[in-house]
Amino acid sequence: MSDQLAWFKSSYSDNEGGDCVEVALPDARLTVHVRDSKNPTGPTLILRAPAWKAFVSAGQPGA
């Protein structure tokens, strides 16, 4: 299933092989898929969209 997803990473990431995570949003957008950019065939973390939103919000300044 994850082979069919369009993966992306932050615009703050460089292309020099740094430590990055990649994210993919399935068409239904009910879940968010997260993986290590250095290991694209490795395990994928699948979160429900509200859990991902809470995670990202907690990392915002002033959270």
PQR file of N, CA, C, O and H, with PARSE charges and radii, in Angstrom:
ATOM      1  N   MET A   1       0.818  -1.196   0.000 -0.4000 1.5000
ATOM      2  CA  MET A   1       0.000   0.000   0.000 -0.0000 2.0000
ATOM      3  C   MET A   1       0.857   1.252   0.000  0.5500 1.7000
ATOM      4  O   MET A   1       0.549   2.192  -0.733 -0.5500 1.4000
ATOM      5  N   SER A   2       1.930   1.305   0.800 -0.4000 1.5000
ATOM      6  CA  SER A   2       2.727   2.524   0.886 -0.0000 2.0000
ATOM      7  C   SER A   2       3.452   2.838  -0.417  0.5500 1.7000
ATOM      8  O   SER A   2       3.882   3.975  -0.613 -0.5500 1.4000
ATOM      9  H   SER A   2       2.180   0.542   1.395  0.4000 1.0000
ATOM     10  N   ASP A   3       3.599   1.860  -1.319 -0.4000 1.5000
ATOM     11  CA  ASP A   3       4.231   2.126  -2.613 -0.0000 2.0000
ATOM     12  C   ASP A   3       3.360   3.028  -3.481  0.5500 1.7000
ATOM     13  O   ASP A   3       3.867   3.681  -4.393 -0.5500 1.4000
ATOM     14  H   ASP A   3       3.250   0.936  -1.160  0.4000 1.0000
ATOM     15  N   GLN A   4       2.066   3.073  -3.212 -0.4000 1.5000
ATOM     16  CA  GLN A   4       1.139   3.862  -4.008 -0.0000 2.0000
ATOM     17  C   GLN A   4       0.981   5.283  -3.472  0.5500 1.7000
ATOM     18  O   GLN A   4       0.301   6.100  -4.092 -0.5500 1.4000
ATOM     19  H   GLN A   4       1.654   2.542  -2.471  0.4000 1.0000
ATOM     20  N   LEU A   5       1.587   5.584  -2.355 -0.4000 1.5000
ATOM     21  CA  LEU A   5       1.448   6.894  -1.736 -0.0000 2.0000
ATOM     22  C   LEU A   5       2.469   7.873  -2.298  0.5500 1.7000
ATOM     23  O   LEU A   5       3.563   7.482  -2.704 -0.5500 1.4000
ATOM     24  H   LEU A   5       2.139   4.920  -1.851  0.4000 1.0000
ATOM     25  N   ALA A   6       2.102   9.145  -2.317 -0.4000 1.5000
ATOM     26  CA  ALA A   6       3.026  10.210  -2.725 -0.0000 2.0000
ATOM     27  C   ALA A   6       3.663  10.771  -1.452  0.5500 1.7000
ATOM     28  O   ALA A   6       3.008  11.459  -0.669 -0.5500 1.4000
ATOM     29  H   ALA A   6       1.214   9.463  -1.988  0.4000 1.0000
ATOM     30  N   TRP A   7       4.942  10.470  -1.258 -0.4000 1.5000
ATOM     31  CA  TRP A   7       5.657  10.873  -0.049 -0.0000 2.0000
ATOM     32  C   TRP A   7       6.276  12.252  -0.233  0.5500 1.7000
ATOM     33  O   TRP A   7       6.711  12.605  -1.329 -0.5500 1.4000
ATOM     34  H   TRP A   7       5.474   9.911  -1.894  0.4000 1.0000
ATOM     35  N   PHE A   8       6.313  13.034   0.851 -0.4000 1.5000
ATOM     36  CA  PHE A   8       6.973  14.340   0.813 -0.0000 2.0000
ATOM     37  C   PHE A   8       7.628  14.601   2.159  0.5500 1.7000
ATOM     38  O   PHE A   8       7.303  13.960   3.159 -0.5500 1.4000
ATOM     39  H   PHE A   8       5.960  12.748   1.742  0.4000 1.0000
ATOM     40  N   LYS A   9       8.556  15.554   2.171 -0.4000 1.5000
ATOM     41  CA  LYS A   9       9.192  15.949   3.424 -0.0000 2.0000
ATOM     42  C   LYS A   9       9.208  17.469   3.516  0.5500 1.7000
ATOM     43  O   LYS A   9       8.892  18.166   2.552 -0.5500 1.4000
ATOM     44  H   LYS A   9       8.820  16.075   1.359  0.4000 1.0000
ATOM     45  N   SER A  10       9.569  17.952   4.648 -0.4000 1.5000
ATOM     46  CA  SER A  10       9.554  19.388   4.910 -0.0000 2.0000
ATOM     47  C   SER A  10      10.442  20.149   3.940  0.5500 1.7000
ATOM     48  O   SER A  10      11.482  19.652   3.507 -0.5500 1.4000
ATOM     49  H   SER A  10       9.826  17.386   5.431  0.4000 1.0000
ATOM     50  N   SER A  11      10.025  21.345   3.609 -0.4000 1.5000
ATOM     51  CA  SER A  11      10.860  22.207   2.765 -0.0000 2.0000
ATOM     52  C   SER A  11      12.117  22.638   3.512  0.5500 1.7000
ATOM     53  O   SER A  11      13.054  23.135   2.887 -0.5500 1.4000
ATOM     54  H   SER A  11       9.180  21.749   3.961  0.4000 1.0000
ATOM     55  N   TYR A  12      12.163  22.463   4.823 -0.4000 1.5000
ATOM     56  CA  TYR A  12      13.352  22.776   5.611 -0.0000 2.0000
ATOM     57  C   TYR A  12      14.408  21.677   5.498  0.5500 1.7000
ATOM     58  O   TYR A  12      15.556  21.886   5.891 -0.5500 1.4000
ATOM     59  H   TYR A  12      11.402  22.060   5.331  0.4000 1.0000
ATOM     60  N   SER A  13      14.038  20.517   4.970 -0.4000 1.5000
ATOM     61  CA  SER A  13      14.978  19.409   4.810 -0.0000 2.0000
ATOM     62  C   SER A  13      15.906  19.683   3.639  0.5500 1.7000
ATOM     63  O   SER A  13      15.503  20.262   2.630 -0.5500 1.4000
ATOM     64  H   SER A  13      13.106  20.347   4.650  0.4000 1.0000
ATOM     65  N   ASP A  14      17.153  19.259   3.788 -0.4000 1.5000
ATOM     66  CA  ASP A  14      18.071  19.393   2.659 -0.0000 2.0000
ATOM     67  C   ASP A  14      18.110  18.083   1.885  0.5500 1.7000
ATOM     68  O   ASP A  14      17.516  17.091   2.307 -0.5500 1.4000
ATOM     69  H   ASP A  14      17.481  18.789   4.607  0.4000 1.0000
ATOM     70  N   ASN A  15      18.791  18.076   0.783 -0.4000 1.5000
ATOM     71  CA  ASN A  15      18.893  16.870  -0.043 -0.0000 2.0000
ATOM     72  C   ASN A  15      20.227  16.171   0.153  0.5500 1.7000
ATOM     73  O   ASN A  15      20.685  15.452  -0.735 -0.5500 1.4000
ATOM     74  H   ASN A  15      19.274  18.881   0.440  0.4000 1.0000
ATOM     75  N   GLU A  16      20.856  16.374   1.304 -0.4000 1.5000
ATOM     76  CA  GLU A  16      22.171  15.797   1.547 -0.0000 2.0000
ATOM     77  C   GLU A  16      22.123  14.577   2.459  0.5500 1.7000
ATOM     78  O   GLU A  16      23.126  14.223   3.078 -0.5500 1.4000
ATOM     79  H   GLU A  16      20.484  16.958   2.025  0.4000 1.0000
ATOM     80  N   GLY A  17      20.970  13.941   2.543 -0.4000 1.5000
ATOM     81  CA  GLY A  17      20.868  12.696   3.304 -0.0000 2.0000
ATOM     82  C   GLY A  17      20.740  12.882   4.798  0.5500 1.7000
ATOM     83  O   GLY A  17      21.042  11.963   5.560 -0.5500 1.4000
ATOM     84  H   GLY A  17      20.155  14.228   2.040  0.4000 1.0000
ATOM     85  N   GLY A  18      20.300  14.045   5.235 -0.4000 1.5000
ATOM     86  CA  GLY A  18      20.123  14.283   6.657 -0.0000 2.0000
ATOM     87  C   GLY A  18      18.993  13.455   7.234  0.5500 1.7000
ATOM     88  O   GLY A  18      18.285  12.746   6.520 -0.5500 1.4000
ATOM     89  H   GLY A  18      20.054  14.791   4.616  0.4000 1.0000
ATOM     90  N   ASP A  19      18.844  13.561   8.529 -0.4000 1.5000
ATOM     91  CA  ASP A  19      17.777  12.833   9.209 -0.0000 2.0000
ATOM     92  C   ASP A  19      16.449  13.533   8.963  0.5500 1.7000
ATOM     93  O   ASP A  19      16.226  14.639   9.455 -0.5500 1.4000
ATOM     94  H   ASP A  19      19.420  14.137   9.109  0.4000 1.0000
ATOM     95  N   CYS A  20      15.582  12.901   8.214 -0.4000 1.5000
ATOM     96  CA  CYS A  20      14.285  13.480   7.877 -0.0000 2.0000
ATOM     97  C   CYS A  20      13.208  12.415   7.973  0.5500 1.7000
ATOM     98  O   CYS A  20      13.470  11.219   7.853 -0.5500 1.4000
ATOM     99  H   CYS A  20      15.763  12.003   7.814  0.4000 1.0000
ATOM    100  N   VAL A  21      12.010  12.878   8.190 -0.4000 1.5000
ATOM    101  CA  VAL A  21      10.864  11.991   8.060 -0.0000 2.0000
ATOM    102  C   VAL A  21      10.108  12.395   6.814  0.5500 1.7000
ATOM    103  O   VAL A  21      10.123  13.558   6.412 -0.5500 1.4000
ATOM    104  H   VAL A  21      11.797  13.851   8.288  0.4000 1.0000
ATOM    105  N   GLU A  22       9.456  11.439   6.212 -0.4000 1.5000
ATOM    106  CA  GLU A  22       8.597  11.693   5.062 -0.0000 2.0000
ATOM    107  C   GLU A  22       7.166  11.383   5.478  0.5500 1.7000
ATOM    108  O   GLU A  22       6.920  10.522   6.323 -0.5500 1.4000
ATOM    109  H   GLU A  22       9.443  10.493   6.538  0.4000 1.0000
ATOM    110  N   VAL A  23       6.239  12.095   4.875 -0.4000 1.5000
ATOM    111  CA  VAL A  23       4.827  11.967   5.206 -0.0000 2.0000
ATOM    112  C   VAL A  23       4.043  11.732   3.925  0.5500 1.7000
ATOM    113  O   VAL A  23       4.372  12.283   2.875 -0.5500 1.4000
ATOM    114  H   VAL A  23       6.440  12.795   4.189  0.4000 1.0000
ATOM    115  N   ALA A  24       3.011  10.917   4.017 -0.4000 1.5000
ATOM    116  CA  ALA A  24       2.107  10.691   2.885 -0.0000 2.0000
ATOM    117  C   ALA A  24       0.672  10.745   3.393  0.5500 1.7000
ATOM    118  O   ALA A  24       0.361  10.290   4.494 -0.5500 1.4000
ATOM    119  H   ALA A  24       2.744  10.469   4.870  0.4000 1.0000
ATOM    120  N   LEU A  25      -0.187  11.313   2.561 -0.4000 1.5000
ATOM    121  CA  LEU A  25      -1.607  11.419   2.892 -0.0000 2.0000
ATOM    122  C   LEU A  25      -2.412  10.607   1.888  0.5500 1.7000
ATOM    123  O   LEU A  25      -2.458  10.963   0.710 -0.5500 1.4000
ATOM    124  H   LEU A  25       0.065  11.682   1.666  0.4000 1.0000
ATOM    125  N   PRO A  26      -3.047   9.522   2.327 -0.5600 1.5000
ATOM    126  CA  PRO A  26      -3.907   8.764   1.417  0.2800 2.0000
ATOM    127  C   PRO A  26      -5.062   9.638   0.934  0.5500 1.7000
ATOM    128  O   PRO A  26      -5.354  10.678   1.525 -0.5500 1.4000
ATOM    129  N   ASP A  27      -5.709   9.210  -0.133 -0.4000 1.5000
ATOM    130  CA  ASP A  27      -6.800   9.989  -0.720 -0.0000 2.0000
ATOM    131  C   ASP A  27      -7.889  10.348   0.285  0.5500 1.7000
ATOM    132  O   ASP A  27      -8.404  11.465   0.259 -0.5500 1.4000
ATOM    133  H   ASP A  27      -5.472   8.365  -0.612  0.4000 1.0000
ATOM    134  N   ALA A  28      -8.243   9.429   1.162 -0.4000 1.5000
ATOM    135  CA  ALA A  28      -9.320   9.688   2.122 -0.0000 2.0000
ATOM    136  C   ALA A  28      -8.895  10.676   3.209  0.5500 1.7000
ATOM    137  O   ALA A  28      -9.742  11.305   3.844 -0.5500 1.4000
ATOM    138  H   ALA A  28      -7.825   8.521   1.184  0.4000 1.0000
ATOM    139  N   ARG A  29      -7.590  10.812   3.421 -0.4000 1.5000
ATOM    140  CA  ARG A  29      -7.017  11.719   4.427 -0.0000 2.0000
ATOM    141  C   ARG A  29      -7.510  11.440   5.844  0.5500 1.7000
ATOM    142  O   ARG A  29      -7.590  12.348   6.671 -0.5500 1.4000
ATOM    143  H   ARG A  29      -6.902  10.301   2.905  0.4000 1.0000
ATOM    144  N   LEU A  30      -7.832  10.205   6.112 -0.4000 1.5000
ATOM    145  CA  LEU A  30      -8.231   9.812   7.460 -0.0000 2.0000
ATOM    146  C   LEU A  30      -7.026   9.410   8.290  0.5500 1.7000
ATOM    147  O   LEU A  30      -7.081   9.394   9.520 -0.5500 1.4000
ATOM    148  H   LEU A  30      -7.767   9.467   5.440  0.4000 1.0000
ATOM    149  N   THR A  31      -5.935   9.085   7.606 -0.4000 1.5000
ATOM    150  CA  THR A  31      -4.699   8.693   8.267 -0.0000 2.0000
ATOM    151  C   THR A  31      -3.534   9.461   7.663  0.5500 1.7000
ATOM    152  O   THR A  31      -3.630  10.028   6.574 -0.5500 1.4000
ATOM    153  H   THR A  31      -5.890   9.098   6.607  0.4000 1.0000
ATOM    154  N   VAL A  32      -2.427   9.461   8.406 -0.4000 1.5000
ATOM    155  CA  VAL A  32      -1.180  10.066   7.943 -0.0000 2.0000
ATOM    156  C   VAL A  32      -0.105   8.995   8.087  0.5500 1.7000
ATOM    157  O   VAL A  32       0.026   8.382   9.147 -0.5500 1.4000
ATOM    158  H   VAL A  32      -2.349   9.001   9.291  0.4000 1.0000
ATOM    159  N   HIS A  33       0.658   8.771   7.034 -0.4000 1.5000
ATOM    160  CA  HIS A  33       1.717   7.766   7.031 -0.0000 2.0000
ATOM    161  C   HIS A  33       3.054   8.484   7.190  0.5500 1.7000
ATOM    162  O   HIS A  33       3.308   9.493   6.532 -0.5500 1.4000
ATOM    163  H   HIS A  33       0.552   9.269   6.174  0.4000 1.0000
ATOM    164  N   VAL A  34       3.909   7.955   8.070 -0.4000 1.5000
ATOM    165  CA  VAL A  34       5.194   8.574   8.375 -0.0000 2.0000
ATOM    166  C   VAL A  34       6.275   7.507   8.255  0.5500 1.7000
ATOM    167  O   VAL A  34       6.103   6.379   8.717 -0.5500 1.4000
ATOM    168  H   VAL A  34       3.703   7.135   8.605  0.4000 1.0000
ATOM    169  N   ARG A  35       7.405   7.880   7.623 -0.4000 1.5000
ATOM    170  CA  ARG A  35       8.520   6.935   7.508 -0.0000 2.0000
ATOM    171  C   ARG A  35       9.844   7.691   7.559  0.5500 1.7000
ATOM    172  O   ARG A  35       9.877   8.916   7.448 -0.5500 1.4000
ATOM    173  H   ARG A  35       7.545   8.796   7.248  0.4000 1.0000
ATOM    174  N   ASP A  36      10.921   6.951   7.727 -0.4000 1.5000
ATOM    175  CA  ASP A  36      12.278   7.487   7.739 -0.0000 2.0000
ATOM    176  C   ASP A  36      12.740   7.664   6.301  0.5500 1.7000
ATOM    177  O   ASP A  36      12.695   6.714   5.519 -0.5500 1.4000
ATOM    178  H   ASP A  36      10.893   5.955   7.818  0.4000 1.0000
ATOM    179  N   SER A  37      13.180   8.856   5.941 -0.4000 1.5000
ATOM    180  CA  SER A  37      13.593   9.114   4.559 -0.0000 2.0000
ATOM    181  C   SER A  37      14.813   8.298   4.154  0.5500 1.7000
ATOM    182  O   SER A  37      15.019   8.046   2.967 -0.5500 1.4000
ATOM    183  H   SER A  37      13.217   9.628   6.576  0.4000 1.0000
ATOM    184  N   LYS A  38      15.631   7.877   5.131 -0.4000 1.5000
ATOM    185  CA  LYS A  38      16.814   7.080   4.805 -0.0000 2.0000
ATOM    186  C   LYS A  38      16.482   5.610   4.592  0.5500 1.7000
ATOM    187  O   LYS A  38      17.317   4.850   4.101 -0.5500 1.4000
ATOM    188  H   LYS A  38      15.464   8.081   6.095  0.4000 1.0000
ATOM    189  N   ASN A  39      15.265   5.200   4.959 -0.4000 1.5000
ATOM    190  CA  ASN A  39      14.866   3.799   4.849 -0.0000 2.0000
ATOM    191  C   ASN A  39      13.443   3.713   4.291  0.5500 1.7000
ATOM    192  O   ASN A  39      12.526   3.308   5.005 -0.5500 1.4000
ATOM    193  H   ASN A  39      14.587   5.817   5.358  0.4000 1.0000
ATOM    194  N   PRO A  40      13.249   4.090   3.023 -0.5600 1.5000
ATOM    195  CA  PRO A  40      11.899   4.144   2.467  0.2800 2.0000
ATOM    196  C   PRO A  40      11.189   2.794   2.378  0.5500 1.7000
ATOM    197  O   PRO A  40       9.965   2.759   2.249 -0.5500 1.4000
ATOM    198  N   THR A  41      11.915   1.700   2.442 -0.4000 1.5000
ATOM    199  CA  THR A  41      11.270   0.387   2.417 -0.0000 2.0000
ATOM    200  C   THR A  41      11.083  -0.179   3.818  0.5500 1.7000
ATOM    201  O   THR A  41      10.588  -1.293   3.985 -0.5500 1.4000
ATOM    202  H   THR A  41      12.909   1.729   2.547  0.4000 1.0000
ATOM    203  N   GLY A  42      11.481   0.593   4.823 -0.4000 1.5000
ATOM    204  CA  GLY A  42      11.348   0.160   6.207 -0.0000 2.0000
ATOM    205  C   GLY A  42       9.936   0.344   6.728  0.5500 1.7000
ATOM    206  O   GLY A  42       9.002   0.580   5.961 -0.5500 1.4000
ATOM    207  H   GLY A  42      11.884   1.499   4.688  0.4000 1.0000
ATOM    208  N   PRO A  43       9.792   0.235   8.029 -0.5600 1.5000
ATOM    209  CA  PRO A  43       8.460   0.335   8.624  0.2800 2.0000
ATOM    210  C   PRO A  43       7.842   1.720   8.443  0.5500 1.7000
ATOM    211  O   PRO A  43       8.544   2.725   8.329 -0.5500 1.4000
ATOM    212  N   THR A  44       6.530   1.743   8.420 -0.4000 1.5000
ATOM    213  CA  THR A  44       5.759   2.976   8.283 -0.0000 2.0000
ATOM    214  C   THR A  44       4.854   3.121   9.496  0.5500 1.7000
ATOM    215  O   THR A  44       4.165   2.178   9.885 -0.5500 1.4000
ATOM    216  H   THR A  44       5.960   0.927   8.512  0.4000 1.0000
ATOM    217  N   LEU A  45       4.860   4.293  10.081 -0.4000 1.5000
ATOM    218  CA  LEU A  45       3.969   4.606  11.186 -0.0000 2.0000
ATOM    219  C   LEU A  45       2.695   5.196  10.591  0.5500 1.7000
ATOM    220  O   LEU A  45       2.757   6.144   9.808 -0.5500 1.4000
ATOM    221  H   LEU A  45       5.420   5.059   9.765  0.4000 1.0000
ATOM    222  N   ILE A  46       1.558   4.649  10.953 -0.4000 1.5000
ATOM    223  CA  ILE A  46       0.278   5.142  10.439 -0.0000 2.0000
ATOM    224  C   ILE A  46      -0.514   5.708  11.609  0.5500 1.7000
ATOM    225  O   ILE A  46      -0.841   5.002  12.563 -0.5500 1.4000
ATOM    226  H   ILE A  46       1.508   3.879  11.589  0.4000 1.0000
ATOM    227  N   LEU A  47      -0.814   6.994  11.512 -0.4000 1.5000
ATOM    228  CA  LEU A  47      -1.545   7.696  12.562 -0.0000 2.0000
ATOM    229  C   LEU A  47      -2.900   8.153  12.045  0.5500 1.7000
ATOM    230  O   LEU A  47      -3.048   8.455  10.860 -0.5500 1.4000
ATOM    231  H   LEU A  47      -0.548   7.568  10.738  0.4000 1.0000
ATOM    232  N   ARG A  48      -3.867   8.204  12.910 -0.4000 1.5000
ATOM    233  CA  ARG A  48      -5.136   8.828  12.538 -0.0000 2.0000
ATOM    234  C   ARG A  48      -4.896  10.329  12.429  0.5500 1.7000
ATOM    235  O   ARG A  48      -4.072  10.888  13.153 -0.5500 1.4000
ATOM    236  H   ARG A  48      -3.747   7.960  13.872  0.4000 1.0000
ATOM    237  N   ALA A  49      -5.609  10.967  11.535 -0.4000 1.5000
ATOM    238  CA  ALA A  49      -5.392  12.387  11.263 -0.0000 2.0000
ATOM    239  C   ALA A  49      -5.460  13.256  12.522  0.5500 1.7000
ATOM    240  O   ALA A  49      -4.616  14.142  12.662 -0.5500 1.4000
ATOM    241  H   ALA A  49      -6.278  10.513  10.947  0.4000 1.0000
ATOM    242  N   PRO A  50      -6.408  13.063  13.448 -0.5600 1.5000
ATOM    243  CA  PRO A  50      -6.430  13.906  14.651  0.2800 2.0000
ATOM    244  C   PRO A  50      -5.178  13.742  15.524  0.5500 1.7000
ATOM    245  O   PRO A  50      -4.717  14.709  16.131 -0.5500 1.4000
ATOM    246  N   ALA A  51      -4.630  12.530  15.588 -0.4000 1.5000
ATOM    247  CA  ALA A  51      -3.408  12.309  16.362 -0.0000 2.0000
ATOM    248  C   ALA A  51      -2.233  13.039  15.724  0.5500 1.7000
ATOM    249  O   ALA A  51      -1.409  13.617  16.434 -0.5500 1.4000
ATOM    250  H   ALA A  51      -5.005  11.744  15.096  0.4000 1.0000
ATOM    251  N   TRP A  52      -2.143  13.023  14.396 -0.4000 1.5000
ATOM    252  CA  TRP A  52      -1.079  13.743  13.689 -0.0000 2.0000
ATOM    253  C   TRP A  52      -1.212  15.245  13.933  0.5500 1.7000
ATOM    254  O   TRP A  52      -0.218  15.926  14.184 -0.5500 1.4000
ATOM    255  H   TRP A  52      -2.812  12.554  13.820  0.4000 1.0000
ATOM    256  N   LYS A  53      -2.428  15.756  13.861 -0.4000 1.5000
ATOM    257  CA  LYS A  53      -2.660  17.185  14.086 -0.0000 2.0000
ATOM    258  C   LYS A  53      -2.219  17.581  15.494  0.5500 1.7000
ATOM    259  O   LYS A  53      -1.590  18.625  15.671 -0.5500 1.4000
ATOM    260  H   LYS A  53      -3.236  15.203  13.657  0.4000 1.0000
ATOM    261  N   ALA A  54      -2.536  16.770  16.485 -0.4000 1.5000
ATOM    262  CA  ALA A  54      -2.128  17.049  17.861 -0.0000 2.0000
ATOM    263  C   ALA A  54      -0.611  17.018  17.997  0.5500 1.7000
ATOM    264  O   ALA A  54      -0.036  17.858  18.689 -0.5500 1.4000
ATOM    265  H   ALA A  54      -3.047  15.922  16.341  0.4000 1.0000
ATOM    266  N   PHE A  55       0.043  16.061  17.345 -0.4000 1.5000
ATOM    267  CA  PHE A  55       1.500  15.953  17.378 -0.0000 2.0000
ATOM    268  C   PHE A  55       2.156  17.195  16.783  0.5500 1.7000
ATOM    269  O   PHE A  55       3.064  17.769  17.384 -0.5500 1.4000
ATOM    270  H   PHE A  55      -0.424  15.378  16.782  0.4000 1.0000
ATOM    271  N   VAL A  56       1.703  17.607  15.614 -0.4000 1.5000
ATOM    272  CA  VAL A  56       2.280  18.776  14.946 -0.0000 2.0000
ATOM    273  C   VAL A  56       1.991  20.044  15.749  0.5500 1.7000
ATOM    274  O   VAL A  56       2.866  20.899  15.889 -0.5500 1.4000
ATOM    275  H   VAL A  56       0.965  17.141  15.125  0.4000 1.0000
ATOM    276  N   SER A  57       0.792  20.168  16.268 -0.4000 1.5000
ATOM    277  CA  SER A  57       0.428  21.353  17.057 -0.0000 2.0000
ATOM    278  C   SER A  57       1.277  21.472  18.313  0.5500 1.7000
ATOM    279  O   SER A  57       1.632  22.580  18.717 -0.5500 1.4000
ATOM    280  H   SER A  57       0.082  19.473  16.154  0.4000 1.0000
ATOM    281  N   ALA A  58       1.606  20.348  18.934 -0.4000 1.5000
ATOM    282  CA  ALA A  58       2.419  20.362  20.147 -0.0000 2.0000
ATOM    283  C   ALA A  58       3.834  20.860  19.880  0.5500 1.7000
ATOM    284  O   ALA A  58       4.506  21.336  20.796 -0.5500 1.4000
ATOM    285  H   ALA A  58       1.318  19.448  18.606  0.4000 1.0000
ATOM    286  N   GLY A  59       4.286  20.755  18.652 -0.4000 1.5000
ATOM    287  CA  GLY A  59       5.627  21.207  18.296 -0.0000 2.0000
ATOM    288  C   GLY A  59       5.695  22.660  17.856  0.5500 1.7000
ATOM    289  O   GLY A  59       6.777  23.159  17.547 -0.5500 1.4000
ATOM    290  H   GLY A  59       3.741  20.368  17.909  0.4000 1.0000
ATOM    291  N   GLN A  60       4.571  23.339  17.824 -0.4000 1.5000
ATOM    292  CA  GLN A  60       4.530  24.735  17.397 -0.0000 2.0000
ATOM    293  C   GLN A  60       4.998  25.646  18.528  0.5500 1.7000
ATOM    294  O   GLN A  60       4.798  25.328  19.701 -0.5500 1.4000
ATOM    295  H   GLN A  60       3.692  22.934  18.075  0.4000 1.0000
ATOM    296  N   PRO A  61       5.617  26.774  18.189 -0.5600 1.5000
ATOM    297  CA  PRO A  61       6.025  27.729  19.227  0.2800 2.0000
ATOM    298  C   PRO A  61       4.824  28.158  20.074  0.5500 1.7000
ATOM    299  O   PRO A  61       3.745  28.435  19.550 -0.5500 1.4000
ATOM    300  N   GLY A  62       5.028  28.206  21.363 -0.4000 1.5000
ATOM    301  CA  GLY A  62       3.966  28.618  22.272 -0.0000 2.0000
ATOM    302  C   GLY A  62       2.978  27.529  22.622  0.5500 1.7000
ATOM    303  O   GLY A  62       1.990  27.778  23.312 -0.5500 1.4000
ATOM    304  H   GLY A  62       5.905  27.981  21.788  0.4000 1.0000
ATOM    305  N   ALA A  63       3.241  26.315  22.148 -0.4000 1.5000
ATOM    306  CA  ALA A  63       2.302  25.210  22.429 -0.0000 2.0000
ATOM    307  C   ALA A  63       2.444  24.731  23.857  0.5500 1.7000
ATOM    308  O   ALA A  63       1.739  23.811  24.273 -0.5500 1.4000
ATOM    309  H   ALA A  63       4.045  26.112  21.588  0.4000 1.0000
TER
END
